[in-house]
């Protein structure tokens, strides 16, 4: 019998001083049986870093032709495609062709470094691609914050990120590998 997804209810408050975005999102997130706590928290962080009133969680893990997070215009145009992990060159190329802006958040320490060394020259042709690395130390600490029902506060200022749940705080320093503002 197949395992079912675990449901998480998250009140995500985003205070992004860099983009002047201040909003609270009530999210119901399905954690795929193969998804780790670390990946789920990276997914929530990526949502906060790209927060917009039309941003949504997509099928991601369970579907190859959908990102983890996307933002579509009211007319259905794919504005933002957010992917997590270490996508193949084929997936990077396809996503850059489908969306106005593509953001990839690699994580996993040495594996992410190796992936980037292999793929970075290939990515030079994509002006709409942004790659933002998250350190393994930061993502491991984020995973410790996870609970089935939580209030997650994300503050962003000068590219630095503070993530808090109750009395626990994790500081994350995203590193721009490609693109950005």
C-alpha positions as CSV (number, residue, x, y, z in Angstrom):
1,X,0.0,0.0,0.0
2,X,1.4,3.4,-1.0
3,X,2.2,5.9,1.8
4,X,0.1,9.0,1.9
5,X,1.4,12.6,2.0
6,X,1.6,14.2,5.4
7,X,-0.3,17.5,5.7
8,X,1.4,20.6,7.3
9,X,-0.5,23.8,8.1
10,X,1.7,26.8,8.1
11,X,1.1,30.5,8.8
12,X,4.0,32.1,6.9
13,X,4.6,35.7,7.7
14,X,7.1,37.3,5.3
15,X,8.8,40.7,6.0
16,X,11.0,41.3,3.0
17,X,12.6,44.7,3.4
18,X,14.6,44.2,0.2
19,X,11.4,44.0,-2.0
20,X,9.1,45.9,0.3
21,X,6.8,42.9,0.6
22,X,4.9,42.3,3.9
23,X,2.3,39.6,3.9
24,X,1.0,36.6,5.8
25,X,0.2,33.4,3.8
26,X,-1.8,30.6,5.2
27,X,-0.5,27.4,3.5
28,X,-1.6,23.8,3.6
29,X,1.4,21.9,2.3
30,X,1.5,18.2,1.4
31,X,4.8,16.5,2.2
32,X,5.4,13.8,-0.3
33,X,6.4,10.5,1.4
34,X,9.9,10.7,-0.2
35,X,10.4,14.3,0.8
36,X,12.7,15.0,3.7
37,X,12.1,17.6,6.5
38,X,15.0,19.6,5.1
39,X,13.5,19.7,1.6
40,X,10.1,20.8,2.9
41,X,11.7,23.6,4.9
42,X,13.7,24.7,1.9
43,X,10.5,24.7,-0.1
44,X,8.9,27.0,2.5
45,X,12.0,29.3,2.5
46,X,11.9,29.4,-1.3
47,X,8.3,30.4,-1.1
48,X,9.1,33.2,1.3
49,X,12.1,34.4,-0.8
50,X,9.8,34.7,-3.8
51,X,6.5,35.6,-2.0
52,X,3.8,37.2,-4.1
53,X,0.0,37.1,-3.9
54,X,-0.1,34.7,-6.9
55,X,2.7,32.4,-5.8
56,X,1.6,28.8,-5.3
57,X,3.0,25.4,-4.4
58,X,3.0,23.2,-7.4
59,X,3.3,19.4,-7.7
60,X,7.1,19.5,-7.9
61,X,8.4,16.1,-6.7
62,X,5.5,14.1,-8.1
63,X,5.6,15.7,-11.6
64,X,8.6,16.2,-13.8
65,X,7.1,19.0,-15.9
66,X,6.1,21.2,-12.9
67,X,8.2,23.2,-10.6
68,X,8.1,23.0,-6.8
69,X,6.6,26.6,-6.7
70,X,5.2,28.7,-9.4
71,X,3.6,32.1,-10.1
72,X,1.2,32.5,-13.0
73,X,-0.4,35.6,-14.2
74,X,-4.2,36.0,-14.3
75,X,-4.1,35.0,-18.0
76,X,-2.2,31.8,-17.2
77,X,1.3,33.0,-18.3
78,X,4.0,31.3,-16.2
79,X,5.9,34.2,-14.6
80,X,8.1,32.4,-12.0
81,X,9.3,28.8,-11.9
82,X,11.0,27.8,-8.6
83,X,12.9,24.5,-8.5
84,X,14.7,22.9,-5.5
85,X,17.7,20.7,-5.5
86,X,19.9,19.7,-8.4
87,X,17.9,19.6,-11.7
88,X,19.4,18.2,-14.9
89,X,20.4,20.4,-17.8
90,X,17.3,19.2,-19.6
91,X,15.0,20.4,-16.8
92,X,16.9,23.8,-16.6
93,X,16.5,24.3,-20.3
94,X,12.8,23.4,-20.4
95,X,12.0,25.5,-17.4
96,X,13.8,28.6,-18.8
97,X,11.8,28.1,-22.0
98,X,8.5,27.9,-20.2
99,X,8.8,30.8,-17.6
100,X,9.7,34.5,-17.6
101,X,11.9,33.9,-14.6
102,X,13.4,30.7,-13.2
103,X,15.0,30.4,-9.7
104,X,16.8,27.3,-8.6
105,X,17.7,26.7,-5.0
106,X,20.4,24.0,-4.8
107,X,21.3,22.6,-1.4
108,X,23.1,19.6,0.0
109,X,26.7,20.9,0.5
110,X,29.3,19.1,-1.6
111,X,26.7,17.6,-3.9
112,X,25.4,21.1,-4.8
113,X,29.0,22.3,-5.4
114,X,29.7,19.4,-7.8
115,X,26.4,20.0,-9.6
116,X,27.1,23.7,-10.1
117,X,30.7,23.1,-11.4
118,X,29.2,20.7,-13.9
119,X,26.3,22.9,-15.0
120,X,27.4,26.5,-14.6
121,X,28.8,27.0,-18.1
122,X,25.7,25.5,-19.6
123,X,23.6,28.1,-17.8
124,X,25.3,31.1,-19.3
125,X,22.9,31.2,-22.2
126,X,19.8,31.8,-19.9
127,X,19.3,35.4,-18.9
128,X,16.1,34.5,-17.1
129,X,17.8,32.1,-14.7
130,X,18.9,32.7,-11.2
131,X,20.7,30.1,-9.0
132,X,20.8,30.7,-5.3
133,X,22.8,28.2,-3.1
134,X,21.7,27.3,0.4
135,X,24.4,25.9,2.7
136,X,24.0,22.5,4.2
137,X,24.5,23.9,7.7
138,X,21.6,26.4,7.1
139,X,19.2,23.8,5.7
140,X,20.0,21.3,8.4
141,X,19.1,23.9,11.0
142,X,15.9,24.8,9.2
143,X,14.8,21.2,9.2
144,X,14.9,21.2,13.0
145,X,12.2,23.9,13.1
146,X,9.6,21.8,11.3
147,X,6.3,20.9,13.0
148,X,2.9,19.8,11.6
149,X,1.3,23.1,12.5
150,X,3.4,26.2,12.9
151,X,3.8,29.9,12.6
152,X,6.8,30.6,10.5
153,X,8.2,34.2,10.4
154,X,10.8,35.0,7.7
155,X,12.5,38.4,7.7
156,X,14.7,39.4,4.8
157,X,17.0,42.3,4.7
158,X,20.1,43.1,2.7
159,X,20.1,39.5,1.3
160,X,20.2,38.0,4.8
161,X,17.4,35.8,6.0
162,X,16.1,35.2,9.6
163,X,13.7,32.3,10.0
164,X,11.9,31.9,13.3
165,X,9.4,29.5,14.8
166,X,8.3,30.2,18.4
167,X,11.6,30.9,20.3
168,X,13.9,29.2,17.7
169,X,15.7,31.3,15.2
170,X,17.8,30.2,12.2
171,X,19.9,32.6,10.1
172,X,20.3,31.8,6.5
173,X,22.7,33.3,4.1
174,X,21.7,32.6,0.5
175,X,24.6,32.8,-2.0
176,X,24.0,34.0,-5.5
177,X,25.7,31.7,-8.0
178,X,24.0,33.2,-11.0
179,X,21.7,36.1,-11.8
180,X,19.9,38.1,-9.2
181,X,19.1,41.7,-8.7
